[in-house]
Amino acid sequence: MSTFAQITAVLAALTITAAITHHLTRRRTAGRYRAAVTAAVSAARRDDLTGLGNRTGVHAALAAAVERRRPVAVILINLDGTHTIVGRLGHRAFDELLVLAAGRVQHVASAAGATVFRMRRDEFAVILPQPADAAGHAAHLVAAVAEPTDLHHARHPGTVTVTACAGVAVFTPHADADQRRALVRVDRAMRAAKRTGRGSTAVFDPITMRGNGDPPAAPADRGQA
């Protein structure tokens, strides 16, 4: 092979090598970018204290239900006497209590294929894919929260017992795909449970818990009341 042919072959090999290296670099960069975006989206939907999903995650879960056009049950769990608990135990102990309560709720919920989210400081939401026995499931969740809890970061470390109330509402996308309305309804049910007393559970009633923005109750709903 002539010197010119050898140089040409070397240049061709270098060009091919550079092209392959550039392609692989772009793939690695694109992979890192996709991983970073995925991590950022996941972090945006995650609660820092408990590791559960947050309010953004709830909306994403309800949006997924709309896409599948499948009904889900939404359960809202709110601890009773939050201000009293914080005043007695302190904020650090209350955070410890929230983490332990979140773990219990998640344990019970995951057994039924449900997903748990932290809505705000003392409130959790559960999305249950099988709404048939949502009220019974909510009662199990409330019972899990009420189990005695050992706290190590309280002003006076020891065992405490707290209660929670739960509201239940069924989100039916094929009938009403408004996610905000579903959350309003479950909040009304939870507040009705609060009025009943500590540790109570209430299911949204389209007759007694209607608000100004709700459509009229269907005849079938009136027949079930």
C-alpha positions as CSV (number, residue, x, y, z in Angstrom):
1,M,0.0,0.0,0.0
2,S,1.3,3.4,-0.9
3,T,2.0,6.1,1.6
4,F,-0.9,8.2,0.3
5,A,-3.2,5.2,0.6
6,Q,-2.0,4.6,4.2
7,I,-2.6,8.2,5.1
8,T,-6.0,8.1,3.6
9,A,-6.9,5.0,5.5
10,V,-5.7,6.5,8.8
11,L,-7.7,9.6,8.2
12,A,-10.8,7.6,7.4
13,A,-10.3,5.5,10.6
14,L,-9.8,8.7,12.7
15,T,-13.0,10.2,11.1
16,I,-15.0,7.1,11.9
17,T,-13.6,6.9,15.4
18,A,-14.5,10.6,16.0
19,A,-18.0,10.1,14.7
20,I,-18.6,7.1,16.9
21,T,-17.1,8.9,19.9
22,H,-19.3,11.9,19.3
23,H,-22.4,9.7,18.9
24,L,-21.7,7.8,22.1
25,T,-21.0,11.1,24.0
26,R,-24.3,12.5,22.8
27,R,-26.1,9.4,23.9
28,R,-24.5,9.5,27.3
29,T,-25.3,13.2,27.6
30,A,-28.9,12.6,26.5
31,G,-29.2,9.8,29.0
32,R,-27.9,12.0,31.9
33,Y,-30.3,14.7,30.9
34,R,-33.2,12.4,30.9
35,A,-32.2,11.0,34.2
36,A,-31.8,14.5,35.6
37,V,-35.3,15.5,34.3
38,T,-36.8,12.3,35.8
39,A,-35.1,13.0,39.1
40,A,-36.3,16.6,39.1
41,V,-39.9,15.6,38.4
42,S,-39.8,12.9,41.1
43,A,-38.4,15.4,43.6
44,A,-41.1,18.0,42.7
45,R,-43.8,15.4,43.6
46,R,-42.1,14.2,46.9
47,D,-42.5,15.4,50.4
48,D,-39.2,16.1,52.1
49,L,-40.1,15.0,55.6
50,T,-42.0,11.7,55.0
51,G,-40.8,10.7,51.6
52,L,-44.4,10.4,50.4
53,G,-45.8,12.0,47.3
54,N,-47.0,15.6,47.8
55,R,-50.0,17.6,46.6
56,T,-48.5,17.7,43.1
57,G,-48.4,13.9,43.1
58,V,-52.0,13.7,44.0
59,H,-53.0,15.8,41.0
60,A,-50.8,13.6,38.8
61,A,-52.5,10.4,40.2
62,L,-55.9,11.8,39.6
63,A,-54.9,12.9,36.1
64,A,-53.8,9.3,35.4
65,A,-57.2,8.1,36.5
66,V,-58.8,10.5,34.0
67,E,-56.6,9.1,31.3
68,R,-57.6,5.5,32.2
69,R,-61.2,6.6,32.7
70,R,-61.3,4.4,35.8
71,P,-62.9,5.4,39.1
72,V,-60.7,5.7,42.2
73,A,-61.5,6.5,45.9
74,V,-59.9,9.5,47.5
75,I,-59.4,9.3,51.2
76,L,-58.3,12.3,53.2
77,I,-56.8,11.7,56.7
78,N,-56.4,14.6,59.1
79,L,-54.8,14.3,62.6
80,D,-57.0,15.4,65.5
81,G,-55.8,18.1,67.9
82,T,-52.7,19.1,66.0
83,H,-52.1,22.4,67.9
84,T,-52.4,20.7,71.3
85,I,-50.0,18.0,70.2
86,V,-47.4,20.5,69.1
87,G,-47.8,22.6,72.2
88,R,-47.4,19.5,74.4
89,L,-44.6,17.7,72.5
90,G,-42.8,20.3,70.5
91,H,-42.3,20.7,66.7
92,R,-39.4,18.2,66.5
93,A,-41.4,15.5,68.2
94,F,-44.4,16.3,66.0
95,D,-42.3,15.8,62.9
96,E,-41.2,12.4,64.4
97,L,-44.9,11.5,64.9
98,L,-45.8,12.5,61.4
99,V,-43.0,10.3,59.9
100,L,-44.2,7.3,62.0
101,A,-47.8,7.9,61.1
102,A,-46.9,8.2,57.4
103,G,-45.1,4.9,57.6
104,R,-48.2,3.2,59.2
105,V,-50.6,4.7,56.7
106,Q,-48.3,3.7,53.8
107,H,-48.0,0.1,55.1
108,V,-51.8,-0.4,55.3
109,A,-52.5,1.4,52.0
110,S,-49.9,-0.5,50.0
111,A,-51.5,-3.8,51.0
112,A,-54.5,-2.6,49.1
113,G,-52.5,-1.3,46.1
114,A,-53.2,2.3,47.2
115,T,-50.8,5.3,47.1
116,V,-50.3,7.7,50.0
117,F,-49.5,11.4,49.7
118,R,-48.9,14.2,52.3
119,M,-51.2,17.1,51.5
120,R,-50.1,19.5,54.2
121,R,-48.5,19.4,57.7
122,D,-51.1,17.2,59.4
123,E,-53.0,15.7,56.5
124,F,-52.5,12.7,54.2
125,A,-54.3,11.7,51.0
126,V,-54.7,8.1,49.8
127,I,-55.7,7.2,46.2
128,L,-57.3,3.7,46.3
129,P,-57.7,2.1,42.8
130,Q,-60.6,-0.2,44.0
131,P,-63.3,2.1,45.5
132,A,-65.7,-0.7,46.4
133,D,-64.8,-0.8,50.2
134,A,-63.2,2.7,50.5
135,A,-65.0,3.4,53.8
136,G,-63.7,0.2,55.4
137,H,-60.2,0.9,54.1
138,A,-60.4,4.4,55.6
139,A,-61.3,3.0,58.9
140,H,-58.3,0.7,58.8
141,L,-56.1,3.7,58.1
142,V,-57.5,5.7,61.0
143,A,-57.0,2.7,63.3
144,A,-53.3,2.5,62.2
145,V,-52.7,6.1,63.0
146,A,-54.3,5.6,66.5
147,E,-51.8,2.9,67.5
148,P,-49.6,3.9,70.5
149,T,-46.4,5.6,69.3
150,D,-43.0,5.8,71.1
151,L,-41.4,9.2,70.6
152,H,-37.8,9.9,71.4
153,H,-37.6,13.6,70.5
154,A,-40.5,14.9,72.7
155,R,-40.0,17.3,75.5
156,H,-40.9,14.3,77.7
157,P,-40.1,11.2,75.7
158,G,-42.6,8.4,76.0
159,T,-45.6,6.7,74.4
160,V,-48.4,8.9,72.9
161,T,-51.6,8.1,71.2
162,V,-53.2,10.3,68.6
163,T,-56.4,10.0,66.6
164,A,-57.3,11.1,63.1
165,C,-60.5,11.6,61.1
166,A,-61.0,10.5,57.5
167,G,-63.2,11.6,54.6
168,V,-63.9,9.5,51.6
169,A,-65.1,10.4,48.1
170,V,-65.2,8.4,44.9
171,F,-63.7,10.1,41.8
172,T,-65.5,8.9,38.7
173,P,-63.7,10.4,35.6
174,H,-66.3,9.3,33.0
175,A,-69.0,11.1,35.0
176,D,-67.0,14.2,36.2
177,A,-63.3,14.6,35.3
178,D,-62.8,17.7,37.5
179,Q,-60.0,16.8,39.9
180,R,-60.5,19.9,42.0
181,R,-64.1,19.0,42.6
182,A,-63.1,15.5,43.8
183,L,-60.7,17.1,46.3
184,V,-63.3,19.5,47.5
185,R,-65.8,16.7,48.1
186,V,-63.4,14.6,50.0
187,D,-62.4,17.6,52.1
188,R,-66.1,18.1,52.9
189,A,-66.4,14.5,54.0
190,M,-63.4,14.8,56.2
191,R,-64.8,18.0,57.9
192,A,-68.1,16.1,58.4
193,A,-66.1,13.4,60.2
194,K,-64.4,16.0,62.3
195,R,-67.8,17.3,63.4
196,T,-68.8,13.8,64.5
197,G,-65.8,13.4,66.8
198,R,-62.2,12.2,67.0
199,G,-61.4,9.0,65.1
200,S,-64.5,9.3,62.9
201,T,-64.9,8.5,59.2
202,A,-67.4,10.0,56.8
203,V,-68.2,9.3,53.1
204,F,-69.2,12.2,50.8
205,D,-72.9,12.5,50.5
206,P,-74.1,14.4,47.4
207,I,-77.2,15.5,49.2
208,T,-76.0,16.7,52.6
209,M,-72.5,17.8,51.6
210,R,-73.2,19.7,48.4
211,G,-71.7,23.1,47.8
212,N,-72.5,26.1,45.6
213,G,-70.3,24.8,42.8
214,D,-71.7,21.3,42.6
215,P,-74.2,20.1,40.0
216,P,-77.6,18.8,41.1
217,A,-77.6,15.3,42.5
218,A,-78.7,12.7,40.0
219,P,-81.9,10.8,40.7
220,A,-79.9,7.6,41.4
221,D,-78.0,9.4,44.1
222,R,-81.2,10.6,45.7
223,G,-82.5,7.1,45.7
224,Q,-79.5,5.9,47.6
225,A,-79.7,8.6,50.3
